[in-house]
Amino acid sequence: MLVQIGPLREDALMGVAAIWRYPIKAMLGELLEDVEIGPRGCEGDRRWIVVDAASGERIANKRGPTDPRLRACRAELLDAGEQQSPLRVTLPDGSRLEGAEIEAALSELLERRVRLERSDTPADGRFVTTGAFHDLAPIHLITTGTLAHLRAIAPGSDWDVRRFRPNLLLDNGPDAEAFDEDALLGSGLEAPSGLELSVGLPTPRCVVPTRAQDGLPADAGILRTLVERHRIDLGPFGRLGCAGAYAEIASAGRLRTGDRLEVRRGDMAPRAAIDSAVTRLQESGA
């Protein structure tokens, strides 16, 4: 179903139900109580990637196969002031490693020599230029209303939020409409700290939510349902099944679980916001 995006409800509620970050791309992440959000998104989010030491190939591919052993690892960001390395990795067998131990253990696990590459490129909080290994944007969000709607229309699938690997799960209330993220496009979300997010693009879904991960079974029906029920026209990128939204960083600040985000309606309607974002992505070569 190709959807037409309507306006945001006047009584829209956006509370922060959960915050995640994923320090090493393709690995499982960590649930946070609070986090600083700046030009690179959540502090430490997708800042590292696993690289084949011989070929230089990055071992994280949302469209092709990523080694399931890597996807079963969990990365956490430690206090850099207390540890030699700010990273901790938990392997599928439960072993916990820090610092120089990580690369050797991952090499043994993946049966090839690998290294961790950290991104230190400049970041401005916009699409593509996040200074980290995000797919497109520094922040990915999804609402409780969308997940509830998907559970209702496809109860045979497990619509656990972890499948979608968002940074933010937003609670938009018990009477929320399906896919409220669409109506946020072109608007801002402001936290009590002064943090402001600019929501600009629906999140096109790839195969990642369908894969077995974090105790969840593989389920091809996840993507099939989104393609059937919620396709959005993203211009030259196609008419894609979407769930959630991507946001840029308008102003940095701290975000806490339980914060209420004030919706600040922008000058652009959702369709215009999509068109503007798509144009910028094309210009960047994304």
Secondary structure, DSSP 8 states (H G I E B T S, - for coil): -B-------TT--EEEEEEEE-SBTTSB-EEESEEEEETTEETTTT-EEEEETTT--BS--SSS---HHHHT-EEEE--TTTSSSSEEEE-TTS-EEETTHHHHHHHHHHTS-EEEEE------SSSS-SSS--SS-SEEEEEHHHHHHHHHH-TTS---GGGG--SEEEE--TT--TTHHHHHTT-EEE-TTS-EEEEEEEEE--SGGGS-BTTB---THHHHHHHHH-EEE-GGG-EEEEEEEEEEEEE-EEEETT-EEEEE--SS-HHHHHHHHHHHHHHHT-
